[in-house]
Amino acid sequence: MRNREPRNAFHEDKNKIVGGTLYLVATPIGNLSDITERALKVLSEVDFVAAEDTRNSGKLLAYFGISKPMVSYFEHNKRERGEVILARLLGGESCALITDAGTPAISDPGEDLVVLCAERGVPVTSIPGCSAVVNALALSALPTGRFCFEGFLSTNKNERFSRLNEIKNDTRTTIFYEAPHKLSKTLDDIFEVFGERKISLCRELTKLNEEILRTTLSGAIEYYKENAPRGEYVLVIEGASISQINEGAFWKNMSIDEHLQYYLSDGLKKMDAIKAVARDRGVPKSEIYKQVNID
């Protein structure tokens, strides 16, 4: 009879901490019970932890009985601190990168550290776990097969409206983050550009007071006139319908060739013009490509 390896032999080998490696460790977004066994192992065994806020992360580690040297790494020190962390990784140390909540490098300065490591050949691996984006999408009761994540909209009015106008004809479900003090203004702006859409507003995800409000943009605007927003929000908004895309569009009575010519005459290169036509019409660019002459 062939000898069988111990049940956890492969598991332990796969999860061995390797020096000179950056570990992106997802942490709970509210409920501490959501942390994974693998995340705790990595946090316990790496040489040091890089954290968005060392005070918050220190409390998290202490809760699980973990004591590790920590360095701060956040938006305003990422350039210089990233080089420091990189040097330690190149020197053979292992590092766990964590954010205040959720998955590092997603709408997070950790993406810059991943780029640094990739450029210098430092191995990076991700320890999967909590993600407010995916959690909210799953709870939204909106289409989940195709979606885009926009993070936080710019606080600059012109930039915010420019971005909203760029994506208003996207047929995919769209996800934003928003802080409570800016929620009402953001809903007003999205409604102004997108028009009426279904929306799910998710707050306090995984916590005792978790709340999912499934309504319309206009319904949400009215609701928050009477109910003060509290907590961080994830906004999940249905994509544009074909009727919304076509309604009032400048190209409504144009053929695809005429639509393409409009952008070509505006100075766009052919492939950029095709992308613009596809974006306007809410269809894949390959569909436009097949219907026009691009010689």
N, C-alpha and C positions, 0 to 999 in steps of 0.2 A: 504493500500500500504506500502511495507517495506521501512523503511528509508535507504537511500544509504549513504555510507561514502563519504566524500569529495574526489574529484578525486585524490588529491595528498597525502591522508592520509597514505597509505601504503608506497608511495615513500618517504615521509619525515621520517617515522619510520625506514625504511631500511637504510636510509642514515645518521642516527643520529651518531654523533661522540661519541665513547665510550672510556673512560679513560683506560690506560694500554694497548692500542692497537697500533701496528705498521701498518701504511698505506703505501703501495707501490703505489706511484702516478706517472703515465705516463705523461710525458710532451712533448710538440711539438718537432719534429726533425728539424724544419726549419720554418714552417708557424705557427705563433702564434694563428691563428684562429682555429687550430686543437685541442686546449685544450678543455676538456669537462666541462660541467656544474658541474658534480659531482666532478671533480678534483679541480675546483675553490672552491667549498663548503668545501671540506676536508682541502685544504690549508688555508682557511680562519678561520677554527674552531679548528684545532689541537692546542695543547699547544706549540709545537715547530717543526721546520723543520730541517732535516738532509740532507745536500747537498754535492754533489761531489765537487763543487766549489761555495762557498758562494757568490762570486762576481757575477758570471754569474746568479746564481739562484736568487740573490737579485734583479737583473735587471728584471728578469721574474716576480717576485712577485710584484715589484713596478709598472710594466706595467699594472697589473690587480688591482692595488690599494690595495695590501695585505701587511701588515706589521706583521712579526712574528719573534720571537727569532730564530736564526739559529746556527747550529753547523756544522762543516765540518766533512765529513766522506768520505774518499777516500782510494785508494789502500795502501798508505804508512802509514796511521794512523788507519787502520780498526781494528787492534787488540785491542789497548788501547781505542780508541774512541767507538768501539762497546760495550765494557763493560760499559762505561759511559752512553751511550744511553739505554742499557739494564736496568741499575740501575734506570734510570728515568722512564722507562716503568713499571718496577716492583713497583715503587713508586706511580703509578696511572696516570702518564701523558700520553698523546697521542702524537704520532710523525708521521709526514709524511716524508718518504724517497724519495728523488728525485735525478735523475742523470742530467747531462748536457743536455741530449736529449734522449727521448725514455723511455723505460720501465726499472725501477730499477731491479737489481738482474739478468738481462740477459747479460752475458758477462760483468759483473759489480761486484765490491766488495760487493754490497748489498746482494749477495747470502750468504755471511758469516754472516751477521746480521740476515737474515732469519733463518739460522741454529741455531744461539745463542738463538733466540726467541723460536724456536721449542723445543730446549732442555730444556728451562726453563718454558715452558708452557705459553708463552706470545702470545696472539692472533695476527695473521697477516692476513691482507686482501689486495687484489690488486684492484686498481682503473684502469681499462683497458683504453688503448688509443694507442698512436703512437708506432710503432715498425718498425725500418728500415728493419729488416729481412723480415717480412711479406709483407711490402710495396714493397720491391724490388722483392720478389718472385712473387707477383701478376703481376708485370709489365714485368717480364722477358721473357714471351712467351715460357717458358720451363715448363716441367711437374711439377705440384704443389701438386699432391696427396701424394707423399712421398718425404721428403727432410730431410737433416741433416744440422745443423748449426755448423760451426767450429770456428767462431770468428776470432781472429787474429792468424796467424801462428807464431810460435816461431822465434825470431831473431837469435837464435843459428842454424847454418847451419845444423849440424847433427840432431838436434831435428826436424827441419823443414822437412828435407827429410825423416826422419823416419816416421813422421806423414803422410806425403803425400803418402808414400808407403803403409801405413796401410789402407788408405781409397781409394786408386786408383781404386779398383775393386768394390766399392760401386755403385749400380745401381740407387741410389736415387740422385736427384738434390742436389748439395752441395753448401753451402753459406759461404763465407768468408767476413771479414772486412779487409780493407787495407788503410793505409795512403798514400797520394799522392807521397811522396818522396821514398816510397818503392814499389810502384805499379809495375814498369817495371821489377824489379828483381823478384818480386813474380810471375808475369806472366811467366817469363822465367823458374822459378823453377817448377811451376805447369805444364807447357807444357812439360818439360823434363821428368816428372814422369807420367803424365796422357796421353800424346800424344794429338792429335787433338780432341777438343771438342767444342761444341757450348758454348758461354758465353754471359751473359748480364752484362754490367758494369753500375751501377747506381750511380749517384752522385748528390749532391744538392737536394735530394729528398724533395718534397713539396715546394721548394723555386722557385723564379722567373726563375732561370737558371737551373732548373731540366733537367738532361740529361740522356737518356737511350741509351747505345750503344749495339746493338745486333749484334754479329759477331762470329768469332771463336777465339780460343786462339792465333793461329798464326796471324790472322787478327788484334787482339788487340795489340799484340807485335809490329807489323809494324805501327799501328796507333799512338802509343805513342812514337815512334821514331821521329815522325814529330809534335806531339801535346803534350805539357807538361801537365802532370796530374795536376788537380786542385781540391781541396776539398776532403772530405772523401769518400771512395768508398765502395759499397757493390758489391761483385762479386758473380754472380749466374751461376753455371756451371752444364751442363748436366751430368747425371750419366754415368757410364761405360756401354757400350753395351756388349752383350755376345761375339761378335767377338773380341772386345778389350780385354776382360778378358781372352779369350782362346789363343790369338795371342802370340806366343813365351813363353807361360807358361811352367814352368818346369814339371808340372803335365799333360800337354796336352794329352799325350798318356797313362796316368795311369787310371785304373778303380777307382771308388770311394773307394773301399776297399784298393787298393794300395796307393792311396792318403792319406787315413787315417793312414795306417801303416807307411808311411813316417814320419808323425808328431809324432806318438807313439814311433818310434825308436829314435826320436830326444829328447825324454824325457817328452813330454807333457802328461798330464792326458787325459783320453778318451774324456771327455766332452769338454776340451779345444782343443783337436785335431779335434773334430767334428766342433767346432766353426771356427777353422782355415781353414778347408776344405770348409765350407760354405762361408767364406769370400773370399777365392781364387776364388770360382766358381760363386760368386755373387748370391747365392740362400739362402733361409731361412735355419737356422740350423735344423729345424724340417724335412726338406726334406732329408737332409743327415742322420739324426737320423733314419728315417724310412727305409733307404736302407742298413744300415750296422749292423753288429752283435757287440753289445757292452758288451756282457756278459764277 
